Amino acid sequence: IGDADCFSPPSAAASSSIHTLQNKVSSDRKHVFTLQITETDTTQDETVTDPASIVYYDDFLDPDNPTGVVCARGVCVLPDDDDYDFSAPPGSGGGAGSSDGDTRQTSKQPSIFDRVLGSYLGPRLLLAFASILYGTNFPLGAIMNDSLPPSAATSARMLLASLALSPFLFKLEGKLAPKALLCGCFTALGYITQSLSLVDTSPAKVAFLGAATVIVCPALEVIVNKKDLSITNAPQTWLAATLCLLGVGILELYDPTGATAMADVFSQIGIGDGLAILQAVGFGTSFFLTERMMTQVPGQALPITAVQVSVTAFLCMVWSFTDGWVGSAGAESYGVPAMFFEPTMQTAALAVAWTGVITTALNRFIETSALGKMKSAEASVILATEPLWASLFAALWLKEDFGANDYIGGALIVGACLATALKKDDFKGFFSGGDGGTRNIDSKGSFE
């Protein structure tokens, strides 16, 4: 397969190896491509009035993403190529507005949102905006904890998110239901430990420690999928893990003031720090399970998210009952919608509404819409900025001060997130005897 799209008319009599790119169009007009190689004589299909050309779409034959599914941070979508009609015959224009192979335009005009998504910068700016919104979760979580018990704040937030996503709840594929429920339990673990860690740990530190998912997800790939992640086969994973561990170590153990003796450095680690790490385990496992489901059945991002937040809302309700505040004096204003009518709860109530409806429900819609327009690696880089935004909002809203350990440790952790976007080929100069990332195709059409 060449480096660019090429068109080669078939010969009616030549005997050769034919590379056939089969295009399977799903009900939602998305495209999944599989590659086959057959040894046969080239013959003209009499059912085709106009002989077609053989087209090579190299962008869709990514060896690291053979199904053509774009994944980033636990969300997978099919590449969105609705701007070009692949079913149109060559020379007909094939554009999004073509009809019956002629140049007539359809009466339906694309919306502003479609035009934004159809541009180069549009989806990238939208995903960056989603990352900014995600960054607000951490300082707002601390603000909610100032007025509400963590269980009440998280329960109210997830209740609003589940109501906002409820139209998608029953659109879940039946075969995904057990896995989605299990995934929701790990999602709940992430949200509950995040909320608890924000009680006595700075939002910026919780955000940076939460990025330790770059270690959790590869570990699950090895344990569950038995994937070969040796340093020669996945050097980017080892680089990300090393940077993340160094960043966490500096963030937790390094005292820039020098006031802490070496023998007492571990005394700086509090319960909130441990909960923030456990947050990464919960979210990382959730990302891993979600990507497995969405890769198997693409187009289920919002239904799976609806199940996740619904399960989280239910478990947070159980947490609230066991937390001891239900039935106590003044507890009636901790619930929804009562908190919105209590003057002393206005700030916390607005934070609950924002994190539930905007940064949990609406943000997932923005994320899934933008992801289909770019590569997984590019999306991962954009989403890696989340802890930086969390730190910025914590400084602006909570007047947090940062030490050298925060800057150095945070930079290393963000670097770890960025490293996950690298490919094996980017390291070919560091390993001798490598094949430069080249993959051969065997007689069955699979990559060796």
JONOR-V788712 format. One record per residue. N is the residue number from 0. RES is the residue in one letter. PHI is phi in whole degrees, 0 to 359 (NA if undefined). OMEGA is omega in radians with two decimals (NA if undefined). D_LAST is the distance of its C-alpha to the last C-alpha in Angstrom with 1 decimal. Layout:
n->{N	N}
res->{RES	RES}
phi->{PHI	PHI}
omega->{OMEGA	OMEGA}
d_last->{D_LAST	D_LAST}
This chain:
n->{0	1	2	3	4	5	6	7	8	9	10	11	12	13	14	15	16	17	18	19	20	21	22	23	24	25	26	27	28	29	30	31	32	33	34	35	36	37	38	39	40	41	42	43	44	45	46	47	48	49	50	51	52	53	54	55	56	57	58	59	60	61	62	63	64	65	66	67	68	69	70	71	72	73	74	75	76	77	78	79	80	81	82	83	84	85	86	87	88	89	90	91	92	93	94	95	96	97	98	99	100	101	102	103	104	105	106	107	108	109	110	111	112	113	114	115	116	117	118	119	120	121	122	123	124	125	126	127	128	129	130	131	132	133	134	135	136	137	138	139	140	141	142	143	144	145	146	147	148	149	150	151	152	153	154	155	156	157	158	159	160	161	162	163	164	165	166	167	168	169	170	171	172	173	174	175	176	177	178	179	180	181	182	183	184	185	186	187	188	189	190	191	192	193	194	195	196	197	198	199	200	201	202	203	204	205	206	207	208	209	210	211	212	213	214	215	216	217	218	219	220	221	222	223	224	225	226	227	228	229	230	231	232	233	234	235	236	237	238	239	240	241	242	243	244	245	246	247	248	249	250	251	252	253	254	255	256	257	258	259	260	261	262	263	264	265	266	267	268	269	270	271	272	273	274	275	276	277	278	279	280	281	282	283	284	285	286	287	288	289	290	291	292	293	294	295	296	297	298	299	300	301	302	303	304	305	306	307	308	309	310	311	312	313	314	315	316	317	318	319	320	321	322	323	324	325	326	327	328	329	330	331	332	333	334	335	336	337	338	339	340	341	342	343	344	345	346	347	348	349	350	351	352	353	354	355	356	357	358	359	360	361	362	363	364	365	366	367	368	369	370	371	372	373	374	375	376	377	378	379	380	381	382	383	384	385	386	387	388	389	390	391	392	393	394	395	396	397	398	399	400	401	402	403	404	405	406	407	408	409	410	411	412	413	414	415	416	417	418	419	420	421	422	423	424	425	426	427	428	429	430	431	432	433	434	435	436	437	438	439	440	441	442	443	444	445	446	447}
res->{I	G	D	A	D	C	F	S	P	P	S	A	A	A	S	S	S	I	H	T	L	Q	N	K	V	S	S	D	R	K	H	V	F	T	L	Q	I	T	E	T	D	T	T	Q	D	E	T	V	T	D	P	A	S	I	V	Y	Y	D	D	F	L	D	P	D	N	P	T	G	V	V	C	A	R	G	V	C	V	L	P	D	D	D	D	Y	D	F	S	A	P	P	G	S	G	G	G	A	G	S	S	D	G	D	T	R	Q	T	S	K	Q	P	S	I	F	D	R	V	L	G	S	Y	L	G	P	R	L	L	L	A	F	A	S	I	L	Y	G	T	N	F	P	L	G	A	I	M	N	D	S	L	P	P	S	A	A	T	S	A	R	M	L	L	A	S	L	A	L	S	P	F	L	F	K	L	E	G	K	L	A	P	K	A	L	L	C	G	C	F	T	A	L	G	Y	I	T	Q	S	L	S	L	V	D	T	S	P	A	K	V	A	F	L	G	A	A	T	V	I	V	C	P	A	L	E	V	I	V	N	K	K	D	L	S	I	T	N	A	P	Q	T	W	L	A	A	T	L	C	L	L	G	V	G	I	L	E	L	Y	D	P	T	G	A	T	A	M	A	D	V	F	S	Q	I	G	I	G	D	G	L	A	I	L	Q	A	V	G	F	G	T	S	F	F	L	T	E	R	M	M	T	Q	V	P	G	Q	A	L	P	I	T	A	V	Q	V	S	V	T	A	F	L	C	M	V	W	S	F	T	D	G	W	V	G	S	A	G	A	E	S	Y	G	V	P	A	M	F	F	E	P	T	M	Q	T	A	A	L	A	V	A	W	T	G	V	I	T	T	A	L	N	R	F	I	E	T	S	A	L	G	K	M	K	S	A	E	A	S	V	I	L	A	T	E	P	L	W	A	S	L	F	A	A	L	W	L	K	E	D	F	G	A	N	D	Y	I	G	G	A	L	I	V	G	A	C	L	A	T	A	L	K	K	D	D	F	K	G	F	F	S	G	G	D	G	G	T	R	N	I	D	S	K	G	S	F	E}
phi->{NA	285	281	226	298	221	237	226	296	286	267	286	237	291	256	200	275	260	266	252	259	271	247	255	262	278	297	264	65	269	235	237	247	234	251	230	235	231	258	203	277	279	231	278	283	292	282	259	288	241	306	273	262	273	246	253	253	295	298	272	261	281	303	276	213	295	278	77	264	268	239	201	54	83	236	233	223	283	303	268	242	292	284	226	271	288	277	287	293	302	91	274	104	58	286	295	260	287	219	55	79	254	264	291	267	287	287	283	263	295	286	299	297	295	293	297	293	281	274	286	283	309	296	289	291	296	291	296	296	298	296	297	298	300	295	286	301	287	294	291	297	294	295	297	292	288	247	231	297	307	293	291	296	291	297	295	300	289	297	296	296	292	294	294	263	303	299	267	299	268	265	290	299	304	290	269	304	299	293	294	294	297	298	297	294	288	298	298	301	296	291	293	291	297	296	293	293	286	294	229	236	297	304	297	295	298	295	294	293	295	287	293	301	293	262	296	297	298	299	291	300	287	289	271	269	55	283	281	242	295	296	280	266	219	298	295	292	293	296	298	296	296	297	294	296	296	297	296	299	293	298	267	253	276	254	295	280	76	281	265	290	303	290	249	297	286	289	284	279	257	298	299	294	296	293	294	292	297	303	295	295	296	291	298	294	297	300	298	292	295	296	296	293	288	289	288	229	298	88	252	301	288	300	295	299	299	294	301	288	292	298	297	298	295	293	290	295	299	301	296	293	274	280	97	273	296	92	279	297	84	289	297	272	274	264	258	261	303	297	285	252	265	304	283	251	301	296	296	296	295	295	298	296	296	289	278	275	274	278	255	274	297	297	293	295	299	296	292	291	278	298	293	258	210	284	301	297	294	295	297	296	295	288	291	278	307	296	293	293	300	294	297	292	296	291	284	268	250	56	286	257	239	260	300	295	292	293	291	298	297	297	294	292	297	299	295	296	292	296	293	277	285	245	302	298	292	248	296	284	267	238	277	79	281	261	69	84	288	240	267	244	275	292	266	86	259	276	274}
omega->{-3.08	-3.11	-3.14	3.08	3.13	-3.10	-3.10	-3.13	-3.14	3.06	-3.04	-3.04	-3.04	3.06	-3.05	3.04	-3.08	3.05	-3.08	3.12	-3.13	-3.12	3.14	-3.07	3.14	-3.06	-3.13	3.04	3.03	-3.01	3.03	-3.02	3.03	-3.06	3.08	3.06	3.11	3.08	-3.08	3.06	3.11	3.13	-3.13	3.07	-3.06	-3.14	3.14	-3.08	-3.12	-3.09	-3.12	3.08	3.05	-3.06	3.13	3.12	-3.05	-3.12	-3.11	-3.12	3.12	-3.10	3.14	-3.10	-2.95	-3.12	-3.14	-3.14	3.13	-3.09	3.04	3.05	3.05	3.10	3.11	3.08	3.04	3.06	-3.09	3.12	3.14	3.14	3.09	-3.12	-3.10	-3.13	-3.13	3.13	3.14	3.09	-3.12	-3.10	3.05	-3.09	-3.11	-3.08	-3.11	-3.12	3.11	3.03	3.11	-3.04	3.14	-3.12	3.08	-3.10	-3.11	3.12	3.14	3.12	3.11	3.14	3.11	3.12	3.10	3.14	-3.13	3.11	3.13	-3.07	-3.04	-3.11	3.13	3.08	3.10	-3.14	3.06	3.09	3.08	3.12	3.08	3.13	3.09	-3.13	3.13	-3.08	-3.00	3.08	3.11	3.05	3.09	3.12	3.11	-3.12	3.09	-3.08	-3.05	2.94	-3.13	-3.14	3.13	-3.13	-3.11	3.13	3.14	3.13	-3.09	3.08	3.12	3.12	-3.13	3.08	3.14	-3.11	-3.08	3.09	-3.12	-3.00	-3.06	3.03	3.13	3.04	-3.06	-3.09	3.13	-3.02	-3.13	-3.14	3.14	3.10	3.09	3.13	3.11	3.10	3.11	3.05	3.10	3.09	3.13	-3.10	-3.11	3.14	3.06	-3.13	3.13	-3.12	-3.12	3.12	-3.09	3.11	-3.08	3.14	-3.14	3.14	3.12	3.13	-3.14	3.14	3.09	3.12	3.08	3.02	3.12	3.05	-3.07	-3.07	3.08	3.11	3.10	3.07	3.14	-3.05	-3.04	-3.07	-3.12	-3.11	3.13	3.12	3.07	-3.04	3.11	-3.10	3.14	-3.10	-3.14	3.12	3.12	3.09	3.13	-3.14	-3.14	3.13	-3.12	3.14	3.09	-3.14	3.12	3.13	3.13	-3.13	-3.04	-2.93	-3.07	3.09	-3.07	3.14	-3.12	-3.09	-3.10	3.11	-3.12	-3.12	-3.07	-3.04	-3.10	3.10	3.12	-3.11	-3.13	3.12	3.13	3.11	3.10	3.10	3.11	3.06	3.10	3.03	3.13	3.10	3.14	-3.13	3.14	3.10	3.09	3.10	-3.11	-3.12	-3.14	3.14	3.09	3.14	-3.07	3.07	3.12	-3.12	-3.12	3.12	-3.09	-3.06	-3.09	3.04	3.11	3.09	3.12	3.10	-3.12	-3.09	3.10	3.08	3.12	3.12	3.14	-3.13	3.08	3.05	3.08	3.10	-3.13	-3.14	-3.14	-3.07	3.04	-3.08	-3.14	-3.13	3.13	-3.12	3.12	-3.09	-3.13	3.14	-3.12	-3.07	3.09	0.17	-3.02	-3.09	-3.12	-3.13	3.11	-3.07	-3.11	-3.09	-3.00	-3.11	3.14	3.14	3.09	3.10	3.09	-3.14	-3.13	-3.08	3.14	-3.04	-3.02	-2.99	3.09	-3.08	-3.09	-3.10	3.11	3.08	3.10	-3.09	-3.12	3.12	-3.07	-3.03	-3.09	-3.08	-3.10	3.11	3.12	-3.10	-3.13	3.13	-3.14	3.13	-3.12	-3.11	3.13	-3.13	-3.08	-3.13	3.08	3.11	3.10	3.12	3.14	-3.13	3.09	3.11	-3.10	-3.01	-3.06	3.12	3.13	3.04	-3.11	3.08	3.14	3.13	3.11	-3.13	-3.09	-3.14	3.12	3.13	3.13	3.14	3.07	3.06	3.09	3.09	3.12	-3.11	-3.14	3.13	3.13	3.10	3.11	-3.12	-3.13	-3.11	-3.01	3.11	-3.09	-3.10	3.12	3.08	3.13	-3.13	3.10	3.11	-3.11	3.09	3.09	3.11	-3.10	-3.04	3.12	3.12	3.12	-3.13	3.10	NA}
d_last->{15.1	17.9	18.9	21.7	22.7	23.8	25.8	25.8	28.4	27.4	29.4	31.2	31.0	28.1	25.4	22.0	18.4	19.0	16.7	18.3	18.3	19.9	22.1	23.3	26.3	27.5	31.2	31.4	30.1	26.9	23.7	20.3	17.8	15.1	13.2	13.7	13.8	16.8	18.7	22.3	25.5	26.2	29.2	31.2	31.4	35.2	35.0	33.9	37.0	35.4	32.2	29.4	27.1	23.3	22.5	19.3	19.3	16.9	18.5	17.3	13.6	13.2	9.6	11.9	14.0	12.5	15.8	17.8	20.0	21.7	22.4	24.9	27.1	26.8	27.1	24.5	25.5	24.1	24.2	27.7	27.9	31.2	32.7	31.2	31.7	28.5	30.5	33.0	33.1	32.4	35.5	37.1	36.4	34.0	35.5	36.2	39.8	39.5	41.0	40.9	39.3	42.3	43.1	45.3	44.6	44.7	47.6	45.5	45.1	42.3	43.6	43.8	41.0	38.8	39.7	38.8	35.4	34.9	35.7	33.4	35.5	36.5	33.6	33.0	36.7	36.7	33.9	35.8	38.9	37.1	36.2	39.9	41.0	38.9	40.5	43.9	43.2	43.8	47.3	48.4	47.4	49.7	52.4	52.1	52.5	55.7	57.4	55.5	54.2	50.4	50.1	52.3	50.5	47.0	48.3	50.1	47.1	44.7	47.4	47.7	43.9	43.6	46.5	44.9	41.6	43.4	42.9	39.2	39.6	39.9	37.2	34.6	32.5	34.1	31.0	30.3	33.8	33.4	30.4	32.3	35.4	33.6	32.0	35.6	36.9	34.5	35.5	39.1	38.5	37.3	40.3	42.8	41.9	41.7	45.2	46.6	45.2	46.9	50.3	50.6	47.5	47.3	45.1	43.3	42.3	41.2	39.0	37.4	36.9	35.4	32.6	31.4	29.1	26.5	26.6	27.1	24.1	21.4	23.4	23.2	19.4	19.4	22.3	21.7	18.0	17.1	14.6	13.7	16.0	16.8	18.4	15.8	13.0	15.6	18.6	20.1	20.7	22.5	24.5	25.5	26.5	28.5	30.3	31.1	32.6	34.6	35.8	36.9	38.6	40.5	41.4	42.7	44.1	45.3	48.9	49.7	53.4	53.3	55.6	53.3	53.5	50.3	51.4	51.6	48.4	46.9	50.0	48.9	46.1	47.6	46.9	45.8	43.1	41.7	41.8	40.0	37.1	37.2	37.0	33.6	32.5	33.9	32.4	29.0	28.7	30.0	27.4	24.6	26.0	26.8	23.3	22.0	24.8	24.5	20.8	21.6	24.8	25.0	28.5	30.0	30.5	34.3	34.9	32.8	34.8	38.0	37.3	36.4	39.7	41.7	40.6	41.3	44.7	45.6	44.7	46.6	49.6	49.5	49.3	52.3	54.4	53.6	54.2	57.9	58.8	59.1	62.8	64.0	66.4	64.9	61.6	62.3	61.3	57.9	56.5	55.6	57.5	60.4	58.9	59.1	62.9	63.6	64.7	63.5	60.0	59.4	57.0	55.0	55.0	53.7	50.9	50.1	50.0	47.9	45.2	45.2	45.4	44.0	41.5	40.1	40.5	40.8	38.3	35.5	36.4	36.3	32.9	31.3	32.9	31.7	28.1	27.0	28.1	25.9	22.5	21.9	22.2	25.4	26.9	26.2	28.1	31.0	31.3	31.2	34.8	36.2	37.8	39.3	41.1	42.1	43.7	45.5	47.0	48.0	49.9	51.5	52.5	53.0	54.0	51.5	51.6	48.6	48.6	46.4	44.3	43.5	42.6	40.4	38.8	38.2	36.7	34.2	33.2	32.8	30.8	28.5	28.1	27.3	24.7	22.6	22.2	20.5	16.8	14.9	15.5	19.2	19.2	17.5	21.0	21.7	19.1	19.4	16.8	14.1	11.9	13.7	11.0	9.4	5.9	5.4	6.0	6.7	10.3	10.3	9.3	6.4	3.8	0.0}
